[in-house]
Amino acid sequence: MNTLYPTLSVETLLRVANGYSGASAIAAQVLLSAWNSNDFTVPVAELSLLDGENYQHALNVMTLRYQGKEPQNVIAQGDKKFHTLCVEWSHLETQRKGAA
């Protein structure tokens, strides 16, 4: 697996996030953080919940962002899929303290 397959990596993590496994939340966090890091973050220690192949997909998504590309733009109907993912996993949104 390498970074030449960003579409495969985004689609694979979307499937994991939409499944109901112990890795679903971290898959969602990787995708949502790559999409909107102001509101979502990746707890690095939880990356260990991914198996080796899905961990590589997570790294590929992060590399995609490093290269200045947005994950929703490498898949069909990406905006719709990421908005749906955001709604489903909105409870993972980073909580911000209000100004004093």
C-alpha positions as a Markdown table, in Angstrom:
| # | Residue | x | y | z |
|---|---|---|---|---|
| 1 | Met | 0.0 | 0.0 | 0.0 |
| 2 | Asn | 1.3 | 3.4 | -0.8 |
| 3 | Thr | 0.1 | 7.0 | -1.3 |
| 4 | Leu | -0.6 | 6.5 | -4.9 |
| 5 | Tyr | -4.1 | 5.3 | -4.0 |
| 6 | Pro | -5.8 | 8.2 | -2.1 |
| 7 | Thr | -9.3 | 7.3 | -3.4 |
| 8 | Leu | -8.9 | 3.7 | -2.2 |
| 9 | Ser | -7.7 | 4.9 | 1.2 |
| 10 | Val | -10.6 | 7.4 | 1.7 |
| 11 | Glu | -13.2 | 4.9 | 0.5 |
| 12 | Thr | -11.8 | 2.2 | 2.8 |
| 13 | Leu | -11.8 | 4.4 | 5.9 |
| 14 | Leu | -15.3 | 5.5 | 5.1 |
| 15 | Arg | -16.4 | 1.9 | 5.1 |
| 16 | Val | -14.7 | 1.3 | 8.4 |
| 17 | Ala | -16.2 | 4.5 | 9.9 |
| 18 | Asn | -19.7 | 3.5 | 8.7 |
| 19 | Gly | -19.3 | 0.0 | 10.1 |
| 20 | Tyr | -19.7 | -0.8 | 13.7 |
| 21 | Ser | -16.3 | -2.0 | 14.9 |
| 22 | Gly | -13.8 | -0.9 | 17.5 |
| 23 | Ala | -12.0 | 1.0 | 14.8 |
| 24 | Ser | -15.0 | 2.9 | 13.4 |
| 25 | Ala | -14.5 | 6.0 | 15.6 |
| 26 | Ile | -10.8 | 6.4 | 14.8 |
| 27 | Ala | -11.4 | 5.9 | 11.1 |
| 28 | Ala | -14.0 | 8.7 | 11.3 |
| 29 | Gln | -11.7 | 10.9 | 13.2 |
| 30 | Val | -8.9 | 10.5 | 10.7 |
| 31 | Leu | -11.2 | 11.4 | 7.8 |
| 32 | Leu | -13.0 | 14.2 | 9.6 |
| 33 | Ser | -9.8 | 15.8 | 10.9 |
| 34 | Ala | -8.3 | 15.7 | 7.3 |
| 35 | Trp | -11.6 | 17.4 | 6.2 |
| 36 | Asn | -11.9 | 19.9 | 9.0 |
| 37 | Ser | -9.1 | 20.0 | 11.6 |
| 38 | Asn | -10.7 | 23.0 | 13.3 |
| 39 | Asp | -13.5 | 20.8 | 14.6 |
| 40 | Phe | -12.1 | 17.3 | 14.7 |
| 41 | Thr | -8.7 | 15.9 | 15.9 |
| 42 | Val | -7.0 | 12.5 | 15.7 |
| 43 | Pro | -6.0 | 11.0 | 19.1 |
| 44 | Val | -2.7 | 9.5 | 17.9 |
| 45 | Ala | -2.7 | 6.7 | 20.5 |
| 46 | Glu | -6.0 | 5.4 | 19.1 |
| 47 | Leu | -4.5 | 4.8 | 15.7 |
| 48 | Ser | -3.4 | 1.5 | 17.3 |
| 49 | Leu | -7.1 | 0.4 | 17.0 |
| 50 | Leu | -6.6 | 0.1 | 13.3 |
| 51 | Asp | -5.2 | -3.1 | 11.7 |
| 52 | Gly | -2.1 | -2.7 | 9.7 |
| 53 | Glu | -3.8 | -2.2 | 6.4 |
| 54 | Asn | -6.2 | 0.4 | 7.7 |
| 55 | Tyr | -3.4 | 2.2 | 9.6 |
| 56 | Gln | -1.7 | 2.6 | 6.2 |
| 57 | His | -4.9 | 4.0 | 4.8 |
| 58 | Ala | -5.0 | 6.5 | 7.6 |
| 59 | Leu | -1.4 | 7.5 | 6.9 |
| 60 | Asn | -2.3 | 7.9 | 3.2 |
| 61 | Val | -5.2 | 10.2 | 4.1 |
| 62 | Met | -2.9 | 12.3 | 6.3 |
| 63 | Thr | -0.3 | 12.4 | 3.5 |
| 64 | Leu | -3.0 | 13.5 | 1.1 |
| 65 | Arg | -3.6 | 16.6 | 3.3 |
| 66 | Tyr | 0.1 | 17.2 | 3.6 |
| 67 | Gln | 0.1 | 17.4 | -0.2 |
| 68 | Gly | -2.6 | 20.1 | 0.0 |
| 69 | Lys | -5.4 | 17.9 | -1.2 |
| 70 | Glu | -8.8 | 17.5 | 0.5 |
| 71 | Pro | -10.1 | 13.9 | 1.0 |
| 72 | Gln | -13.6 | 14.7 | -0.1 |
| 73 | Asn | -12.3 | 15.8 | -3.5 |
| 74 | Val | -10.8 | 12.4 | -4.4 |
| 75 | Ile | -14.0 | 10.4 | -4.2 |
| 76 | Ala | -17.4 | 10.6 | -5.9 |
| 77 | Gln | -20.0 | 12.5 | -4.0 |
| 78 | Gly | -17.3 | 13.4 | -1.5 |
| 79 | Asp | -19.0 | 16.5 | 0.0 |
| 80 | Lys | -22.2 | 14.6 | 0.6 |
| 81 | Lys | -20.4 | 11.6 | 2.2 |
| 82 | Phe | -18.3 | 13.8 | 4.5 |
| 83 | His | -21.3 | 15.9 | 5.6 |
| 84 | Thr | -23.1 | 12.7 | 6.4 |
| 85 | Leu | -20.0 | 11.4 | 8.3 |
| 86 | Cys | -19.8 | 14.7 | 10.2 |
| 87 | Val | -23.4 | 14.4 | 11.3 |
| 88 | Glu | -23.0 | 10.8 | 12.4 |
| 89 | Trp | -19.9 | 11.4 | 14.3 |
| 90 | Ser | -20.7 | 15.0 | 15.5 |
| 91 | His | -20.2 | 13.8 | 19.2 |
| 92 | Leu | -16.5 | 13.5 | 18.4 |
| 93 | Glu | -16.2 | 17.2 | 17.6 |
| 94 | Thr | -13.5 | 19.0 | 19.6 |
| 95 | Gln | -15.0 | 20.9 | 22.5 |
| 96 | Arg | -13.8 | 24.5 | 22.7 |
| 97 | Lys | -13.7 | 26.6 | 25.8 |
| 98 | Gly | -15.6 | 29.9 | 25.4 |
| 99 | Ala | -13.8 | 33.2 | 25.8 |
| 100 | Ala | -13.8 | 34.4 | 29.4 |
